């Protein structure tokens, strides 16, 4: 499947009004395809093609586009000349954003998009005299020149040169005048939001997906049940946000095994969605809990279930929700016919199992050990390109740690970091702790030891009764005490190009108008204004928290650090108690030069043998589905030398350590 920025599929409602604005004719289509096309005289049209019906065309003239709810998959086109309105809903948010952006660029990116009146009349006469029927063709892809022209019209590119920059006041006046002109003409309003970071992607839209990420996206958008994995820093969460934005909002439920991971993808926790509590009850009791009206309705509406950090979902819980899905939906297909999109790395943090002290671990600790796993998953993928770290030596070390392999060279190299000075600009290294309580105690005591008065920053929650849930899912605390010289961490991507990103380390240098001013490691100063976090409830509602995007950062727990990239971090791995925990801690660091390991011990690095066995089988499955067979399909007719070559290739692939493809 090729993703086309000039094609959109969604629900469409069309309404025509008379001269006094009273709605007359109405059409509604549950599914229709919108295409951006041009006619013989270069006029732009939106072509709306409902399923099994003839297309309708609307000229892009005197057009107003309302895109306030674009992130929810909704937009409105008002065609003033035709007294007609198109209401779009259930559109994949990311696809909708690119579709609107393409319209804006095509209308504004070539000196006005539409030809001038005289040229258009001349072409129209020539076309009528030729006697040929009108024809339409898809618009060409957006060019760089069109993009730059459209950005200038939107006021996003300064019009001055490098030697004579435009004064800010003049630039603002020109931009205001341009907006007034556009409003008078009825053209598409300046599409500033279309060029800014998308709330769904969480990053600059110019960061394109790699080919391996595109392959996963295609599988997800064509309805397949997908599990994709990869080592830390391969862009799993980034890809997952893009997948969510490429799917219709209705029926798409984004969940994660932890609250923090759920917040990062704009979803809810898997436990809140499932409606069976912790899943500790008997199967019969779980079915009863899920049959309650609200939970049952949520299950029945679900068409696509996304689960991030699947490695932390235990096998018994996964098996129970699979049975619940079939029971509630009255559908015997795997997961009741729901499309599954699972993401995670089983070589990172495992499920937290609460049991009696000394009791044997459960037989199905990991969800891949459940009987439901094999029946549900159709496609498996492994992302291999690491984006977080650029140093090949560090990437290779991390790949070895991921599978629990530590040799003498790795031990020597990591032990040498204990002597590194990584502090600078008044910023101390964040200490990663294996236990959350240890991190909290360190932060509280360090803050108390600073001179000066504490300043309280209280979060503004949309629902005061949901503060506890927000505390569990949002990194920003409900109450944040700060002092000048407090060590802090940024919790939002503010300006990626300037290094003001989630996980950036800084120190509070002063208070300015009741807001903290933070100097970061790269010497950038930023006045930390309030930012918004949004989480979804199991029923699809939204809860928001507004708070300064900071957290005390003398210490941080390994569990809470998932998803972060830390640029100044110190760790002690002596208290590591889980397989994969040392790897997760070290993989948060951006480079070997930004990390200090105080007491590295190779014995503290290990991988779960059951997970290693799963990945061995996982690799075999990948090889069987992607390798090109040699010779004819009939194995018996294949030449002996081809059989021998195939056997050698398989043996070679399986004998290589897992680290080679991670």
Residue pairs with C-beta under 8 A, 6 or more apart in sequence:
1 218
1 221
1 222
3 95
3 217
3 246
5 98
5 99
5 101
5 102
5 141
5 142
6 35
6 36
6 99
6 102
6 138
6 139
6 141
7 33
7 34
7 35
7 36
7 99
8 33
8 34
8 88
8 91
8 92
8 95
8 96
8 99
9 31
9 32
9 33
9 34
9 91
9 92
9 95
10 31
10 32
10 34
10 73
10 88
10 89
10 90
10 91
10 92
10 96
10 248
11 28
11 29
11 30
11 31
11 32
11 88
11 89
11 90
11 91
12 28
12 29
12 32
12 34
12 48
12 50
12 86
12 87
12 88
13 26
13 27
13 28
13 29
13 86
13 87
13 89
14 26
14 27
14 28
14 48
14 56
14 84
14 85
14 86
14 87
15 23
15 25
15 26
15 27
15 84
15 85
15 87
16 23
16 24
16 25
16 26
16 82
16 83
16 84
17 23
17 24
17 83
17 84
17 85
18 24
18 83
19 83
21 83
29 48
29 50
29 51
29 53
31 50
31 51
32 48
32 49
32 50
32 51
33 48
33 49
34 46
34 47
34 48
34 49
34 88
34 99
35 46
35 47
35 49
35 138
36 44
36 45
36 46
36 47
36 99
36 102
36 103
36 106
36 138
36 139
37 44
37 45
37 46
37 47
37 57
37 136
37 137
37 138
37 139
38 44
38 45
38 136
38 137
38 139
39 45
39 134
39 135
39 136
40 123
40 127
40 132
40 134
40 135
41 115
41 120
41 123
41 124
41 127
42 114
42 115
42 120
42 123
43 59
43 60
43 61
43 114
43 115
43 120
44 59
44 60
44 103
44 106
44 107
44 113
44 114
44 139
45 57
45 58
45 59
45 60
45 136
46 57
46 58
46 60
46 77
46 86
46 103
47 55
47 56
47 57
47 136
48 55
48 56
48 57
48 58
48 86
49 55
49 56
57 136
58 77
58 79
58 82
58 84
58 86
59 79
59 81
59 82
60 103
60 107
60 113
60 114
61 79
61 81
61 114
62 79
62 80
62 81
62 185
62 186
62 187
63 77
63 78
63 79
63 80
63 107
63 186
63 187
63 188
64 77
64 78
64 80
64 186
64 188
64 189
65 75
65 76
65 77
65 78
65 100
65 103
65 104
65 188
65 189
66 75
66 76
66 78
67 75
67 100
67 191
67 193
67 194
69 75
70 93
70 96
70 97
70 100
70 193
71 93
71 198
71 199
71 200
72 93
72 249
73 88
73 89
73 90
73 91
73 92
73 93
73 96
73 248
73 249
73 250
74 87
74 88
74 89
74 91
75 88
75 91
75 96
75 100
76 85
76 86
76 87
76 88
77 85
77 86
77 88
78 84
78 85
79 85
79 86
80 186
88 96
90 248
90 249
90 250
91 99
91 248
91 249
92 245
92 246
92 247
92 248
92 249
93 198
93 200
93 244
93 245
93 249
94 198
94 200
94 201
94 242
94 245
94 246
95 245
95 246
97 194
97 198
97 205
97 245
100 191
100 194
101 191
101 194
101 195
102 139
102 142
103 188
104 150
104 154
104 188
104 191
104 194
105 142
105 146
105 147
105 149
105 150
106 113
106 139
106 142
106 146
107 113
107 114
107 187
107 188
108 149
108 150
108 153
108 154
108 187
108 188
109 142
109 143
109 145
109 146
109 147
109 148
109 149
109 150
110 145
110 146
110 149
111 149
114 120
115 123
127 134
148 157
150 191
151 157
151 195
152 159
153 178
153 190
154 190
154 191
154 192
154 195
155 171
155 174
155 175
155 178
155 179
155 190
155 192
156 192
156 195
158 165
158 166
158 171
159 166
159 171
159 174
160 166
160 171
175 190
178 190
179 189
179 190
182 188
182 189
182 190
183 189
195 205
197 203
197 204
197 205
197 493
197 496
198 205
198 245
199 266
199 534
200 241
200 242
200 244
200 245
200 266
201 207
201 238
201 241
201 242
201 245
202 238
202 241
202 264
202 493
203 238
203 493
203 496
204 496
207 238
209 217
209 239
209 242
210 235
210 385
212 381
212 383
212 384
212 385
213 235
213 239
213 242
213 383
215 381
216 226
216 228
216 239
216 243
216 381
216 383
217 239
217 242
217 243
217 246
219 226
219 379
219 381
220 226
220 243
220 246
220 247
220 341
221 243
221 246
221 247
223 339
224 339
224 378
224 379
225 334
225 335
225 339
225 340
225 341
225 376
225 377
225 378
225 379
226 340
226 341
226 342
226 377
226 378
226 379
226 380
226 381
227 310
227 340
227 342
227 343
227 377
227 379
227 380
227 381
228 236
228 239
228 342
228 343
228 380
228 381
228 382
228 383
229 236
229 343
229 344
229 345
229 346
229 380
229 381
229 382
229 383
229 618
230 236
230 345
230 382
230 383
230 384
230 662
231 345
231 347
231 383
231 386
231 398
231 399
231 402
231 587
231 662
232 345
232 348
232 388
232 398
232 402
232 583
232 584
232 587
232 588
233 386
233 387
233 388
233 389
233 398
233 565
233 587
234 383
234 384
234 385
234 386
234 387
235 383
235 385
235 387
236 308
236 343
236 344
236 345
236 383
237 261
237 264
237 265
237 308
237 343
237 563
238 387
239 343
239 383
240 265
240 306
240 308
240 341
240 343
241 264
241 265
241 266
243 306
243 341
244 252
244 254
244 265
244 266
244 267
244 306
247 304
250 301
250 303
251 301
251 302
251 303
251 304
252 303
252 304
252 306
253 267
253 268
253 273
253 298
253 302
253 304
253 305
253 306
254 262
254 265
254 266
254 267
254 268
254 306
254 308
254 536
255 262
255 267
255 268
255 269
255 270
255 272
255 273
255 305
255 306
255 307
255 308
256 262
256 264
256 265
256 267
256 269
256 270
256 307
256 308
256 309
257 269
257 270
257 307
257 308
257 309
257 310
257 311
257 312
257 313
257 344
257 351
258 269
258 309
258 312
258 559
258 562
259 269
259 469
259 472
259 473
259 474
259 535
260 473
260 474
260 475
260 560
260 562
260 563
261 308
261 309
261 562
261 563
262 268
262 269
262 308
262 473
262 535
263 473
263 474
263 475
263 533
263 535
264 308
264 563
265 306
265 308
266 534
266 535
266 536
267 306
267 308
267 535
267 536
268 535
268 536
268 537
268 538
269 473
270 307
270 313
270 321
271 277
271 278
271 279
272 537
272 538
273 298
273 305
273 538
274 290
274 295
274 317
274 321
274 324
275 289
275 290
275 292
275 294
275 295
275 298
275 299
275 538
276 286
276 289
276 290
276 295
276 320
276 321
276 324
277 289
278 317
279 286
279 316
279 317
279 320
279 321
281 289
283 320
283 323
286 320
286 323
286 324
287 323
287 324
287 327
287 328
289 295
290 296
290 299
290 324
290 327
290 328
291 327
291 328
294 538
294 539
295 328
295 538
296 328
297 539
298 538
298 539
298 540
299 324
299 325
299 328
299 329
299 336
300 328
300 329
302 338
303 338
303 339
304 338
304 339
304 341
305 335
305 338
305 339
305 340
305 341
306 341
306 342
306 343
307 313
307 340
307 341
307 342
307 343
307 344
308 343
308 344
309 343
309 344
309 562
310 342
310 343
310 344
310 367
311 344
311 345
311 346
311 347
311 348
311 349
311 350
311 351
311 366
312 344
312 349
312 350
312 351
312 352
313 351
313 367
314 351
314 353
314 362
314 364
314 365
314 366
314 367
315 362
315 363
315 364
315 365
315 366
315 367
315 368
315 369
315 370
315 373
316 362
316 364
316 370
317 367
318 367
318 370
318 372
318 373
319 364
319 367
319 370
319 371
319 372
322 334
322 335
322 370
322 372
322 376
323 372
325 331
325 335
325 336
325 338
326 332
326 333
326 334
326 335
326 336
327 336
328 336
329 336
329 337
329 338
330 336
331 337
334 372
334 375
334 376
335 372
335 376
340 376
340 377
342 377
346 366
346 368
346 608
346 611
346 614
346 615
347 402
347 403
347 580
347 583
347 607
347 608
347 611
347 612
347 615
348 562
348 580
348 583
348 584
349 558
349 559
349 562
349 578
349 580
349 581
349 584
350 365
350 366
350 578
350 579
350 580
350 608
350 611
351 365
351 366
353 361
353 362
353 365
355 361
355 362
363 369
364 370
365 610
366 610
366 611
366 614
367 373
368 614
369 610
380 618
380 621
380 622
380 625
381 622
382 618
382 619
382 622
382 661
382 662
384 661
384 662
386 395
386 398
388 565
388 587
388 590
389 395
389 398
389 587
389 589
389 590
389 591
390 591
391 591
391 592
393 413
393 592
394 589
394 591
394 592
396 659
397 410
397 413
397 414
397 592
398 583
398 586
398 587
399 659
399 662
400 406
400 407
400 410
400 659
401 410
401 582
401 583
401 586
401 587
401 605
402 580
402 583
402 587
402 607
402 658
402 659
402 662
403 607
403 612
403 657
403 658
403 659
403 662
404 579
404 605
404 606
404 607
404 612
405 657
405 659
406 602
406 605
410 602
411 600
411 602
413 592
414 586
414 597
414 600
415 597
415 600
417 592
417 595
417 596
417 597
417 600
418 596
418 597
418 598
418 599
418 600
420 593
420 595
420 596
422 429
422 568
422 569
422 570
422 593
422 594
422 595
422 596
423 429
423 568
424 521
424 568
425 507
425 519
425 521
425 523
426 485
426 507
426 509
426 519
427 487
427 505
427 506
427 507
427 519
427 520
427 521
427 568
428 487
428 554
428 568
429 568
429 569
429 570
429 596
430 487
430 489
430 505
430 553
430 554
430 555
430 556
430 566
430 568
430 569
430 570
431 439
431 442
431 554
431 555
431 556
431 569
431 570
431 571
431 572
432 555
432 556
432 557
432 558
432 561
432 566
432 569
432 570
432 571
432 585
432 588
433 439
433 442
433 555
433 556
433 557
433 558
433 572
433 575
434 557
434 558
434 573
434 575
434 576
434 577
434 581
434 585
435 557
435 575
436 557
436 559
436 560
438 555
438 557
439 555
439 556
439 557
439 560
440 555
442 554
442 555
443 552
443 553
443 554
443 555
446 487
446 552
446 554
447 454
447 481
447 482
447 483
447 486
447 552
450 483
450 484
450 485
450 486
451 483
451 485
452 483
452 484
452 485
453 483
454 481
454 482
454 483
455 481
455 482
455 483
455 511
455 514
455 516
456 479
456 480
456 481
457 479
457 480
457 481
457 482
457 516
457 547
457 548
458 478
458 479
458 480
459 467
459 470
459 476
459 477
459 478
459 479
459 480
459 545
459 546
459 547
460 530
460 545
460 546
460 547
461 467
461 470
461 478
461 543
461 544
461 545
461 546
462 542
462 543
462 544
462 545
463 543
466 543
467 478
469 535
469 543
470 478
470 533
470 535
470 543
470 545
471 477
471 478
473 535
474 533
474 535
474 545
475 491
475 551
475 560
476 491
476 531
476 533
476 545
476 547
476 548
476 549
476 550
476 551
477 547
477 551
478 545
478 547
480 547
480 548
480 550
480 551
480 552
482 488
482 508
482 516
482 550
482 552
483 508
484 508
484 509
484 510
484 511
485 507
485 508
485 509
486 507
486 508
486 552
487 505
487 506
487 507
487 552
487 553
487 554
488 505
488 506
488 507
488 508
488 516
488 518
488 550
488 551
488 552
488 553
489 503
489 504
489 505
489 506
489 550
489 551
489 552
489 553
489 556
489 564
489 566
490 500
490 501
490 502
490 503
490 504
490 505
490 506
490 518
490 520
490 528
490 549
490 550
491 502
491 531
491 549
491 550
491 551
492 502
492 531
492 549
493 500
493 501
493 502
494 500
494 501
494 526
494 531
494 549
498 522
498 524
499 520
499 521
499 522
499 524
500 520
500 524
500 526
501 565
502 563
502 564
502 565
503 564
503 565
503 566
503 567
503 588
504 520
504 521
504 522
504 567
505 520
505 521
505 553
505 566
505 567
505 568
506 518
506 519
506 520
506 521
506 526
507 518
507 519
508 516
508 517
508 518
509 517
509 518
509 519
509 525
510 517
511 517
512 527
513 527
515 527
515 528
515 529
515 548
516 527
516 528
516 548
516 550
517 525
517 526
517 527
517 528
518 525
518 526
518 528
518 550
519 525
520 526
521 567
521 568
528 548
528 549
528 550
529 548
530 546
530 547
530 548
531 546
531 547
531 548
531 549
532 544
532 545
532 546
533 544
533 545
533 546
533 547
534 542
534 543
534 544
535 542
535 543
535 544
536 542
536 543
537 543
556 564
556 566
558 581
558 584
558 585
561 584
561 585
561 588
562 584
564 588
565 588
565 590
566 588
566 589
566 590
566 594
567 590
567 594
568 594
569 588
569 589
569 594
569 595
569 596
570 595
570 596
570 597
570 598
571 585
571 586
571 595
571 596
571 597
571 598
572 597
572 598
572 599
573 582
573 585
573 597
573 599
573 600
573 601
573 604
573 605
574 599
574 601
574 604
576 582
576 585
576 604
579 606
579 607
579 608
579 611
580 607
580 608
582 604
582 605
583 605
583 607
586 595
586 597
589 595
612 658
615 658
616 654
616 658
619 653
619 654
619 658
619 661
620 654
623 650
623 653
623 654
627 649
629 646
630 638
630 642
630 645
630 646
631 637
631 638
631 639
631 642
632 638
635 643
638 646
